[in-house]
Amino acid sequence: MTANLLQESADAITAKRIEIMQEIIEASNLAVSSGYNSYQLQKCREDTLYNLQFLVEALIMESDSLWKEYIRWLKFLLLSLGLNKEGLAQHFLIIIQVVAKYIPASQFPKVDLLCLLAHDIMLTDEIPSTSSLDVKNPYYAQAQQYKDLLLTAKKQEALQLIEGLADSHISIRNIFLDILQPVQREIGNLWHANKISVAQEHYSTGLTQLSMARLYPRLFNAEPKKYNMVAACVSGELHELGLRMVTDIMEMEGWDTCFLGANTPNDAIIQTILERKADLMAISVTFALNLHKAEALISKIRSNSELQHVKIMVGGYPFLHDGNLWKRIGADSFATDASLAAKIAVSLVENLV
């Protein structure tokens, strides 16, 4: 199926998503949701809309991998909440039946394929391994200690631990990459597994941001900078911590950086690139539903005659599961994590790749 037909399918589903969701819920009540209370039914409506949105994004991005990873993530989350896999699998068969009414038959095979993939994944016994703390990490013990302090809300002890590690001449790079980064990923895993609350996840993220901020006096120096980078999360993207780490490490590597943070409008990003005469634009996408926004931002940068020299590097969770996704949205490269970003960035601006 061509990209235009996939886009047409995506547009048709998006335009009628409320009606489609309502039909799916009605059919699901007969099959798997009988006896749900009003709160549970409302959550089903919300989850069904998310499923349709992810289906649309997978169609637009032409990415089966993106869809399969979302389904695995969804399965692990919902099973941890006590739902059964047979009911979850049946949900995607119902989506097939309902969506077929809203898109032309010639455009249906891809939707059918994706929903059958989801059905099969839901029925497998596969439970993903989610630990982000590796015993081979030279700072594994410190990472475990920091995680425990976060989860027990011991703010001062957590801050003192990180500052004490810096005082003992452990590099800021190692603190970021071997302690803060894997601990934050593990915090996300624990929330996903329903082992900690969303409040604990937010608290831990905020405290890690504070830990990083208290290291900044050790981070920045007055040495001349060779290259200039602007970093931002696209409009609607609220997860900024990973990009903050990338930006700080780039600063350590001799870049003059400008971090715009979360949920940044495209016009503000373009204006900042122009004002700072940036060599590189770093874009972070954590939530897969924001991929089309990153594509739109990249297209806007490419269409500006004053920004033809600017290289674009992307990163974030969706790109880890589809090796060609960065190409599809028009970027020049992507970084799998903060440790590789600086090397890739230099290669881009020096035209080595």
C-alpha positions as CSV (number, residue, x, y, z in Angstrom):
1,M,0.0,0.0,0.0
2,T,1.4,3.4,-0.9
3,A,2.1,6.2,1.6
4,N,-0.8,8.2,0.2
5,L,-3.3,5.4,0.8
6,L,-2.0,4.9,4.3
7,Q,-2.4,8.6,5.0
8,E,-6.0,8.4,3.6
9,S,-6.7,5.5,6.0
10,A,-5.2,7.4,8.9
11,D,-7.3,10.5,8.0
12,A,-10.5,8.5,7.7
13,I,-10.0,6.9,11.1
14,T,-9.0,10.3,12.7
15,A,-12.1,12.0,11.3
16,K,-14.5,9.4,12.7
17,R,-12.5,8.4,15.8
18,I,-15.3,9.2,18.3
19,E,-17.9,7.3,16.3
20,I,-15.5,4.4,15.9
21,M,-14.6,4.4,19.6
22,Q,-18.3,4.3,20.5
23,E,-19.0,1.4,18.2
24,I,-16.1,-0.5,19.6
25,I,-17.2,0.0,23.2
26,E,-20.7,-1.1,22.3
27,A,-19.5,-4.2,20.7
28,S,-17.0,-4.8,23.5
29,N,-19.7,-4.7,26.1
30,L,-21.2,-7.8,24.6
31,A,-17.9,-9.6,24.3
32,V,-15.5,-8.6,27.1
33,S,-16.8,-5.7,29.1
34,S,-20.1,-6.9,30.5
35,G,-20.5,-5.7,34.1
36,Y,-18.1,-2.8,33.9
37,N,-19.1,0.2,36.1
38,S,-19.2,3.8,34.7
39,Y,-15.6,4.5,35.7
40,Q,-14.3,1.4,34.1
41,L,-16.2,2.1,30.9
42,Q,-14.8,5.6,30.8
43,K,-11.3,4.2,31.0
44,C,-12.2,1.8,28.2
45,R,-13.3,4.7,26.1
46,E,-10.0,6.6,26.8
47,D,-7.9,3.5,26.1
48,T,-9.7,2.8,22.9
49,L,-9.1,6.3,21.6
50,Y,-5.4,5.9,22.4
51,N,-5.3,2.6,20.5
52,L,-6.9,4.3,17.5
53,Q,-4.4,7.2,17.7
54,F,-1.5,4.8,17.9
55,L,-2.9,2.9,14.9
56,V,-3.1,6.1,13.0
57,E,0.5,7.1,13.9
58,A,1.7,3.6,12.8
59,L,0.0,4.1,9.5
60,I,1.3,7.6,8.9
61,M,4.9,6.5,9.9
62,E,4.6,3.2,7.9
63,S,6.0,1.5,11.0
64,D,4.9,-2.0,12.1
65,S,7.7,-1.9,14.7
66,L,6.2,1.2,16.3
67,W,2.8,-0.5,16.6
68,K,4.2,-3.8,17.9
69,E,6.2,-2.1,20.6
70,Y,3.2,-0.1,21.7
71,I,1.1,-3.2,21.9
72,R,3.7,-4.9,24.1
73,W,3.9,-1.9,26.3
74,L,0.1,-1.8,26.6
75,K,-0.1,-5.5,27.3
76,F,2.4,-5.3,30.2
77,L,0.6,-2.3,31.6
78,L,-2.9,-3.7,31.4
79,L,-2.0,-7.2,32.7
80,S,-0.3,-5.5,35.7
81,L,-3.7,-3.9,36.4
82,G,-5.4,-7.3,36.4
83,L,-7.0,-7.4,33.0
84,N,-6.9,-10.7,31.1
85,K,-5.1,-11.2,27.8
86,E,-8.0,-13.0,26.1
87,G,-10.2,-9.9,26.6
88,L,-7.4,-7.6,25.4
89,A,-6.9,-9.7,22.3
90,Q,-10.6,-9.7,21.5
91,H,-10.6,-5.9,21.6
92,F,-8.4,-5.8,18.5
93,L,-10.6,-8.1,16.5
94,I,-13.5,-5.8,17.3
95,I,-11.4,-2.9,16.0
96,I,-11.0,-4.7,12.7
97,Q,-14.8,-5.2,12.4
98,V,-15.6,-1.6,13.2
99,V,-12.9,0.2,11.3
100,A,-13.8,-1.8,8.2
101,K,-17.0,0.3,8.0
102,Y,-15.1,3.6,7.8
103,I,-12.3,3.0,5.3
104,P,-12.4,1.8,1.6
105,A,-11.8,-1.9,1.2
106,S,-8.7,-1.2,-0.9
107,Q,-7.2,0.5,2.2
108,F,-8.2,-2.1,4.7
109,P,-5.5,-4.8,4.5
110,K,-2.9,-2.8,6.4
111,V,-5.3,-2.0,9.3
112,D,-6.3,-5.7,9.4
113,L,-2.7,-6.8,9.5
114,L,-1.8,-4.4,12.4
115,C,-4.8,-5.4,14.5
116,L,-4.2,-9.1,13.9
117,L,-0.6,-8.5,15.1
118,A,-1.9,-6.9,18.2
119,H,-4.3,-9.8,18.8
120,D,-1.5,-12.3,18.5
121,I,0.9,-10.3,20.8
122,M,-1.8,-10.1,23.4
123,L,-2.3,-13.9,23.4
124,T,1.4,-14.8,23.8
125,D,2.9,-15.6,27.2
126,E,5.8,-13.1,26.6
127,I,6.4,-10.8,29.5
128,P,9.2,-8.3,28.7
129,S,12.2,-7.8,31.0
130,T,12.1,-4.3,32.2
131,S,15.0,-3.7,34.5
132,S,17.2,-0.8,33.4
133,L,19.8,-1.3,36.2
134,D,22.6,-3.5,35.0
135,V,24.8,-5.2,37.5
136,K,27.7,-4.7,35.1
137,N,27.4,-1.0,35.5
138,P,30.4,0.2,37.5
139,Y,28.1,2.4,39.5
140,Y,25.4,-0.2,40.0
141,A,25.4,0.1,43.8
142,Q,25.2,3.9,43.8
143,A,22.4,3.7,41.2
144,Q,20.5,1.3,43.4
145,Q,21.0,3.5,46.5
146,Y,19.9,6.6,44.6
147,K,16.7,4.8,43.3
148,D,15.8,3.7,46.8
149,L,16.2,7.3,48.2
150,L,14.0,8.6,45.4
151,L,11.3,6.1,46.1
152,T,11.3,6.7,49.9
153,A,11.2,10.5,49.3
154,K,14.5,11.1,51.1
155,K,15.3,14.3,49.3
156,Q,18.3,15.6,51.2
157,E,20.0,12.2,51.2
158,A,19.5,11.8,47.5
159,L,20.9,15.2,46.7
160,Q,23.8,14.6,49.1
161,L,24.6,11.3,47.5
162,I,24.9,12.8,44.0
163,E,26.9,15.8,45.2
164,G,29.1,13.5,47.2
165,L,29.9,11.4,44.2
166,A,30.9,14.6,42.3
167,D,33.1,15.7,45.2
168,S,34.8,12.3,45.1
169,H,35.9,13.1,41.5
170,I,33.4,10.8,39.7
171,S,32.8,12.7,36.4
172,I,29.6,14.4,35.7
173,R,29.3,12.4,32.6
174,N,29.4,9.1,34.6
175,I,26.9,10.5,37.1
176,F,24.5,11.3,34.3
177,L,25.0,8.2,32.2
178,D,25.6,5.5,34.8
179,I,23.3,6.7,37.7
180,L,20.7,9.3,36.8
181,Q,19.8,8.0,33.3
182,P,19.3,4.3,34.2
183,V,17.6,5.1,37.5
184,Q,15.0,7.3,35.7
185,R,14.4,4.6,33.2
186,E,13.9,2.1,36.0
187,I,11.5,4.5,37.7
188,G,9.5,4.5,34.5
189,N,9.6,0.7,34.4
190,L,8.3,0.5,37.9
191,W,5.4,2.8,37.1
192,H,4.6,0.8,34.0
193,A,4.5,-2.4,36.1
194,N,2.0,-0.7,38.5
195,K,4.6,-1.0,41.3
196,I,4.8,2.7,42.1
197,S,2.3,5.5,41.8
198,V,2.3,8.3,39.2
199,A,3.0,10.6,42.1
200,Q,6.2,8.7,43.0
201,E,7.2,8.8,39.3
202,H,6.7,12.6,39.1
203,Y,8.5,13.2,42.4
204,S,11.5,11.1,41.3
205,T,11.7,13.0,38.0
206,G,11.6,16.3,39.8
207,L,14.2,15.3,42.3
208,T,16.5,14.1,39.5
209,Q,16.1,17.4,37.7
210,L,17.1,19.2,40.9
211,S,20.1,16.9,41.3
212,M,21.2,17.8,37.8
213,A,20.7,21.5,38.4
214,R,22.9,21.4,41.5
215,L,25.7,20.0,39.4
216,Y,25.6,22.9,36.9
217,P,28.3,25.0,38.5
218,R,30.7,22.1,37.9
219,L,29.4,21.7,34.3
220,F,29.8,25.0,32.5
221,N,33.0,26.8,31.7
222,A,34.1,29.9,29.8
223,E,36.1,28.2,27.1
224,P,35.3,29.2,23.5
225,K,32.6,27.0,21.9
226,K,33.0,25.7,18.4
227,Y,29.5,24.7,17.6
228,N,26.0,25.8,18.5
229,M,23.0,23.6,19.2
230,V,19.3,24.3,20.0
231,A,17.4,21.5,21.7
232,A,13.7,21.2,22.2
233,C,10.8,18.8,22.6
234,V,8.0,19.2,20.1
235,S,4.7,20.8,20.9
236,G,2.7,18.5,23.2
237,E,5.8,16.6,24.3
238,L,6.2,16.9,28.1
239,H,9.1,14.5,28.7
240,E,12.2,16.7,28.7
241,L,14.6,15.0,31.1
242,G,16.4,12.8,28.6
243,L,17.0,15.8,26.2
244,R,18.2,17.8,29.2
245,M,20.9,15.2,29.8
246,V,21.9,15.2,26.2
247,T,22.1,19.0,26.2
248,D,24.3,19.1,29.3
249,I,26.6,16.4,28.0
250,M,26.9,18.3,24.7
251,E,27.9,21.4,26.8
252,M,30.6,19.3,28.5
253,E,31.8,18.3,25.0
254,G,32.3,21.9,24.0
255,W,29.0,22.9,22.4
256,D,27.2,26.2,23.0
257,T,23.7,24.9,23.8
258,C,20.3,26.4,24.1
259,F,17.7,24.1,25.8
260,L,14.1,25.1,25.1
261,G,12.6,22.3,27.1
262,A,9.2,20.7,26.8
263,N,6.2,21.5,24.7
264,T,7.9,24.2,22.5
265,P,5.9,25.7,19.6
266,N,7.4,25.4,16.2
267,D,7.6,29.1,15.5
268,A,9.6,29.7,18.8
269,I,12.0,26.9,17.8
270,I,12.6,28.3,14.3
271,Q,13.1,31.8,15.7
272,T,15.7,30.5,18.2
273,I,17.6,28.6,15.5
274,L,17.8,31.8,13.5
275,E,18.8,34.0,16.4
276,R,21.5,31.7,17.6
277,K,22.8,30.7,14.2
278,A,22.6,27.1,15.2
279,D,24.6,24.4,13.5
280,L,22.4,21.6,15.0
281,M,18.8,21.1,16.0
282,A,18.2,18.3,18.5
283,I,14.6,17.1,18.8
284,S,13.3,14.7,21.4
285,V,10.1,12.6,21.0
286,T,9.2,10.2,23.9
287,F,5.5,9.8,23.2
288,A,5.0,8.1,19.8
289,L,1.8,10.1,19.1
290,N,4.0,13.2,18.7
291,L,6.1,11.8,15.8
292,H,4.0,13.5,13.2
293,K,4.7,16.8,15.0
294,A,8.4,16.2,14.8
295,E,8.0,15.5,11.1
296,A,6.1,18.8,10.7
297,L,8.8,20.7,12.6
298,I,11.6,19.2,10.5
299,S,9.7,20.0,7.3
300,K,9.3,23.6,8.5
301,I,13.1,23.9,9.2
302,R,13.9,22.4,5.8
303,S,11.6,24.8,4.0
304,N,13.4,27.9,5.5
305,S,16.0,29.1,3.1
306,E,18.1,30.5,5.9
307,L,18.3,27.1,7.7
308,Q,19.6,24.9,4.9
309,H,22.9,24.3,6.7
310,V,21.3,23.2,9.9
311,K,21.6,19.5,10.7
312,I,18.8,17.7,12.6
313,M,19.3,15.0,15.1
314,V,16.4,13.2,16.8
315,G,16.2,10.9,19.8
316,G,13.7,9.3,22.1
317,Y,11.8,6.1,22.9
318,P,10.1,5.5,19.5
319,F,13.4,5.6,17.5
320,L,14.8,2.7,19.6
321,H,12.3,0.3,18.1
322,D,12.4,1.3,14.4
323,G,15.8,1.8,12.9
324,N,14.5,3.8,9.9
325,L,12.0,6.0,11.7
326,W,14.4,9.0,11.8
327,K,14.8,8.8,8.1
328,R,11.0,8.7,7.5
329,I,10.5,12.0,9.4
330,G,13.3,13.7,7.5
331,A,16.1,13.9,10.2
332,D,19.8,13.6,9.4
333,S,20.5,11.1,12.2
334,F,19.4,9.9,15.6
335,A,21.1,9.1,18.9
336,T,20.2,6.1,20.9
337,D,21.2,7.7,24.2
338,A,23.0,10.7,25.7
339,S,26.4,9.0,25.5
340,L,26.4,8.9,21.7
341,A,24.8,12.2,20.9
342,A,27.9,14.3,21.0
343,K,29.9,12.0,18.6
344,I,27.0,11.8,16.2
345,A,26.5,15.6,16.3
346,V,30.1,16.4,15.5
347,S,30.0,14.0,12.6
348,L,26.9,15.7,11.3
349,V,28.1,19.3,11.4
350,E,31.5,18.3,10.0
351,N,29.8,16.4,7.2
352,L,31.4,13.1,8.2
353,V,28.2,11.2,7.7
